[in-house]
Amino acid sequence: MGFLKGDAGDDREITEAFLRLRKHCVRDLSTNYLDNLKVVWKAKSTYQCLVRRTIDAVDGMRAAWNAGNLLTALTMGRSLIEIGAVVRRLSDSVKEATEKHDVEALDSVIMNVGFGTRVEEFQGEDDEYKALNILTVIERMDRSIFKDKKSRLLSSYEFLSEFVHPNHLGILGLYSDSFAEEYRIEFGRTARKKEHVLSQLRISLGMIWLVEQAASDFELLVLPEMLKFVPR
């Protein structure tokens, strides 16, 4: 059974990953619970927010898909790839800093991800909180995941972006079908449109597994090592 309504694919792994992802959510975090390790507290808080953002994007995609609102479904699919890329960047950097016991690098990437912004007045001195261009982050994810370095996820992201933006695919392509020989145009043929975009949304759903895996690795593998060297 597919994760999205009407999809005949076998998405059991994605469904199970999504259920596990929900279990990562906690009501609150306290510095006392983490023995006042501020960097660790910030890391856990950032992961917690990214997990919740992933869940919201997935829930939004499914609800929109089932309602025939493809614009929202495609927008959320695009957002999922962005979230996955940010989580991958955070996880790769946190693991590297932890292996080197580099507290400064650890804190730097956590702060940049959590407080990164494109608004200049909030970027701080020396642009320490300047958010990386999302295309750059997605390209890094592609290189990190695929050995042949092909831009698979970036290609899907760019395809979805064409629908999200009011370009040809986002206007006539999404809402109409033209029959030039008959000088006729039809609107609202949503079922047919779903067939064309389903494969790309399935790619974006892979971010569920990526985020859940990153959250699990952080809790089970990275966090215990961080607690050994981060100063109190």
C-alpha positions as CSV (number, residue, x, y, z in Angstrom):
1,M,0.0,0.0,0.0
2,G,1.3,3.4,-0.9
3,F,2.0,6.2,1.5
4,L,-0.1,8.5,-0.6
5,K,-3.8,7.7,-1.4
6,G,-4.1,5.9,-4.7
7,D,-0.5,5.0,-5.0
8,A,-0.1,1.2,-5.5
9,G,3.6,1.2,-4.4
10,D,4.9,-0.6,-1.4
11,D,5.8,2.1,1.1
12,R,6.0,0.0,4.3
13,E,9.5,1.2,5.1
14,I,8.5,4.9,4.7
15,T,5.4,4.3,6.8
16,E,7.4,2.6,9.6
17,A,10.0,5.4,9.5
18,F,7.3,8.0,9.8
19,L,5.8,6.3,12.8
20,R,9.3,6.1,14.4
21,L,9.8,9.8,13.6
22,R,6.8,10.7,15.6
23,K,8.2,8.9,18.6
24,H,11.2,11.2,18.6
25,C,9.0,14.1,19.7
26,V,9.2,15.2,23.3
27,R,7.2,17.8,25.2
28,D,10.1,19.8,26.5
29,L,13.9,19.9,27.2
30,S,15.5,21.3,30.2
31,T,19.1,22.3,30.9
32,N,18.9,20.4,34.2
33,Y,18.0,17.2,32.3
34,L,21.2,17.6,30.3
35,D,23.3,18.6,33.3
36,N,23.6,22.2,32.0
37,L,25.5,21.2,28.8
38,K,24.4,24.2,26.7
39,V,25.8,23.0,23.4
40,V,24.1,19.6,23.8
41,W,20.9,21.2,24.8
42,K,21.0,23.4,21.6
43,A,21.7,20.4,19.5
44,K,18.8,18.4,20.9
45,S,16.5,21.4,20.5
46,T,17.5,21.9,16.9
47,Y,16.9,18.3,16.0
48,Q,13.6,18.3,17.8
49,C,12.4,21.3,15.8
50,L,13.6,19.7,12.5
51,V,11.7,16.5,13.3
52,R,8.5,18.4,14.0
53,R,8.9,20.4,10.8
54,T,9.3,17.2,8.8
55,I,6.2,15.7,10.4
56,D,4.2,18.9,9.6
57,A,5.4,18.9,5.9
58,V,4.5,15.2,5.5
59,D,1.1,15.6,7.1
60,G,0.5,18.7,4.9
61,M,1.5,16.8,1.8
62,R,-0.8,13.8,2.5
63,A,-3.8,16.0,3.4
64,A,-3.4,18.2,0.3
65,W,-2.9,15.1,-1.9
66,N,-6.0,13.4,-0.6
67,A,-8.0,16.7,-1.1
68,G,-6.7,17.1,-4.7
69,N,-4.8,20.2,-3.8
70,L,-1.7,19.5,-5.9
71,L,-0.1,23.0,-5.4
72,T,0.1,22.5,-1.6
73,A,1.2,18.8,-2.0
74,L,4.0,19.8,-4.4
75,T,5.0,22.7,-2.2
76,M,5.3,20.4,0.8
77,G,7.2,17.9,-1.2
78,R,9.7,20.6,-2.2
79,S,9.9,21.7,1.5
80,L,10.7,18.1,2.5
81,I,13.8,18.0,0.3
82,E,14.9,21.3,1.8
83,I,14.5,19.9,5.3
84,G,16.3,16.7,4.4
85,A,19.2,18.7,3.0
86,V,19.5,20.9,6.2
87,V,19.3,17.8,8.4
88,R,22.0,16.0,6.4
89,R,24.3,19.1,6.6
90,L,23.7,19.3,10.3
91,S,24.3,15.6,10.9
92,D,27.4,15.4,8.8
93,S,28.9,18.5,10.5
94,V,27.9,17.4,14.0
95,K,29.4,14.0,13.5
96,E,32.7,15.4,12.2
97,A,33.0,17.9,15.0
98,T,32.2,15.2,17.6
99,E,34.8,12.9,16.1
100,K,37.4,15.7,16.5
101,H,36.0,16.8,19.9
102,D,35.8,20.3,18.4
103,V,33.3,22.2,20.6
104,E,33.7,25.4,18.7
105,A,32.9,23.8,15.3
106,L,30.0,21.9,17.0
107,D,28.5,25.0,18.4
108,S,29.0,27.0,15.2
109,V,27.1,24.6,12.9
110,I,24.2,24.2,15.4
111,M,23.9,28.0,15.8
112,N,24.0,28.5,12.0
113,V,21.4,26.0,11.3
114,G,19.1,27.0,14.1
115,F,19.5,30.8,13.7
116,G,20.5,31.0,10.0
117,T,18.6,33.6,8.1
118,R,18.6,35.5,4.8
119,V,17.6,38.7,6.6
120,E,20.8,40.8,6.8
121,E,20.0,42.6,10.0
122,F,19.8,39.3,11.8
123,Q,22.9,37.7,10.5
124,G,25.2,39.0,13.2
125,E,28.9,40.0,13.0
126,D,30.9,38.4,10.2
127,D,27.7,36.9,8.8
128,E,27.9,34.1,11.4
129,Y,24.1,33.5,11.1
130,K,23.9,33.9,7.3
131,A,21.9,31.0,6.0
132,L,23.6,29.0,3.2
133,N,21.8,29.0,-0.1
134,I,19.4,26.1,-0.1
135,L,20.6,24.9,-3.6
136,T,24.1,24.6,-2.2
137,V,22.9,22.6,0.8
138,I,20.9,20.3,-1.5
139,E,23.9,19.8,-3.8
140,R,26.0,18.8,-0.7
141,M,23.3,16.3,0.3
142,D,23.5,14.7,-3.2
143,R,27.3,14.4,-2.9
144,S,27.1,13.0,0.6
145,I,24.5,10.3,-0.3
146,F,25.4,9.3,-3.9
147,K,28.9,8.0,-4.7
148,D,28.6,9.0,-8.4
149,K,27.9,12.6,-7.3
150,K,24.9,13.0,-9.6
151,S,22.3,15.6,-8.6
152,R,19.3,13.4,-8.2
153,L,17.6,15.2,-5.3
154,L,18.5,18.6,-6.7
155,S,16.9,17.6,-10.0
156,S,13.7,16.6,-8.2
157,Y,13.8,19.8,-6.2
158,E,14.1,21.9,-9.4
159,F,11.2,19.9,-11.0
160,L,8.9,20.5,-7.9
161,S,10.0,24.2,-7.9
162,E,8.6,24.6,-11.4
163,F,5.1,23.9,-10.0
164,V,5.6,25.9,-6.8
165,H,6.5,29.0,-8.8
166,P,4.0,30.6,-11.1
167,N,5.9,29.4,-14.2
168,H,4.3,27.5,-17.1
169,L,4.0,24.2,-15.1
170,G,2.7,26.1,-12.1
171,I,0.0,27.9,-14.1
172,L,-1.2,26.2,-17.3
173,G,0.6,22.9,-16.6
174,L,-1.0,22.4,-13.1
175,Y,-4.5,23.7,-13.8
176,S,-5.3,23.0,-17.4
177,D,-5.1,20.6,-20.4
178,S,-5.0,22.0,-23.9
179,F,-6.5,20.4,-27.0
180,A,-5.0,22.6,-29.7
181,E,-6.7,20.9,-32.7
182,E,-10.1,21.5,-31.1
183,Y,-9.2,25.0,-29.8
184,R,-10.4,23.8,-26.4
185,I,-8.9,23.8,-22.9
186,E,-10.1,21.9,-19.8
187,F,-9.5,22.6,-16.2
188,G,-9.5,20.6,-13.0
189,R,-8.3,17.2,-14.3
190,T,-6.5,16.5,-11.1
191,A,-6.3,12.7,-11.3
192,R,-4.3,12.9,-14.5
193,K,-2.0,15.5,-13.0
194,K,-1.3,13.2,-10.1
195,E,0.1,10.5,-12.3
196,H,2.7,12.9,-13.7
197,V,4.0,14.2,-10.3
198,L,3.7,11.1,-8.1
199,S,7.3,9.8,-8.9
200,Q,8.8,13.1,-7.7
201,L,6.7,13.2,-4.5
202,R,7.8,9.7,-3.8
203,I,11.4,10.9,-4.0
204,S,10.7,13.7,-1.5
205,L,9.1,11.1,0.9
206,G,12.5,9.5,1.1
207,M,13.4,12.5,3.4
208,I,11.3,10.9,6.1
209,W,13.7,8.0,6.3
210,L,16.7,10.4,6.1
211,V,15.5,12.6,9.0
212,E,14.4,9.7,11.2
213,Q,17.8,8.0,10.7
214,A,19.6,11.2,11.5
215,A,17.6,11.7,14.7
216,S,18.2,8.1,15.8
217,D,21.9,8.3,15.0
218,F,22.2,11.5,17.0
219,E,20.4,10.1,20.1
220,L,22.1,6.7,20.1
221,L,25.6,7.3,18.7
222,V,26.5,10.9,18.5
223,L,25.0,12.3,21.8
224,P,26.8,9.8,24.1
225,E,30.1,10.7,22.5
226,M,29.4,14.5,22.8
227,L,28.7,14.1,26.5
228,K,32.2,12.8,27.0
229,F,34.0,16.0,25.9
230,V,31.6,19.0,25.9
231,P,32.4,21.2,28.9
232,R,29.9,21.6,31.6
